[in-house]
Amino acid sequence: MKRQANTHMPRFEQFVTGRWAGRKYAVTLGTLALSVCSAASFAQPDYPIKPIRYISPYSPGGSTSFTARLIGQQLTEAWGQQVVVDNRPGANTIIGTQVAANSAPDGYTLVSIGATLASNHTLVKTPYDAIKDIAPIATLLSYENVLVVPPKSPVKTVADLIALAKSKPGRVTYGTSSTGGPTHLLAELFNKEAGVKTLHVPYKGGGPAVADLMGGHIDMFFSNPANVATLIRDGRLRPIAVTGKSRVATFPDTPTFTEAGMPAMTLTNWQGVGGPAAIPKAIINKIAAQIKILATKPDAKVILGKMGFEPYYNDPQQTTALLKADIDKYAKIIKAANIPVQK
């Protein structure tokens, strides 16, 4: 009788065979998955493939909205994808900035950044960290501020304003585009340097503050040039002095605070673009490259110049350094002015 072949594999052989079979199966799956991922990465279209939201954390009508639209136009023309400006005012720019910080870091949500982002880092317990949660992408422009009053105001010089403030302690009012922002810190710096006390009236942006100034509801306002250049040319506001070491080309007849004997009234501001942290470096660099193109366009220089702005491009690394330097600078001013930290 013929013996049947033993079909029962010894346990050790079963273990070895099964183990290597499992490894082959795992390797096969791993190779397949890697191939699929590689194919997907090659298949992904270039950024951007859909509209981009650009958050301006101020009310419509101010200079930040103007800059956002200018940047949006540049990106739209370059990439063929619509950039929609989304005004999210309130809470000293915190509302709009928080929306950006909480958005997906995919490059489809951008946000205006500048001096207020830096000052808020010290002044307010924000729900985000200006350094850790916001990715600085580029700087587009810089500017000095101009002190303006209504045309019917008796104030025509810095000396007039100081005299008026001393005769009415705590009753001369000044508007600001945001608590703790440049317009606020400049007014507090003026109080300190002039030895006077004026009353703070905060607004949700430069546009509403200027409207109330023209209506005579406040006495003065430290404005960026863009908000008031046309109004000054039309005689609806009167410039008293500009910050900085030299006169501004937009207002060549307006003296500096330095000429008026107050050289400490120098606080150069800037505007740029940022986004939520962790945006891929390639996307950040692609956006920054377009901001650089915009900053060097001859027609953009003319447009910015008419608004009292100077093209001032910084790349992502330089913008990060600028933000950190401003955080330190504004922290010193806030401390010297005894502006309380808001919770």
Helices and strands as residue ranges (DSSP letters): H 11-43, E 52-56, H 63-79, E 83-87, H 94-101, E 109-114, H 115-123, E 134-143, E 146-149, H 158-167, E 173-176, H 182-194, E 199-202, H 206-214, E 220-223, H 225-233, E 238-242, E 269-276, H 281-296, H 298-306, E 310-314, H 316-336
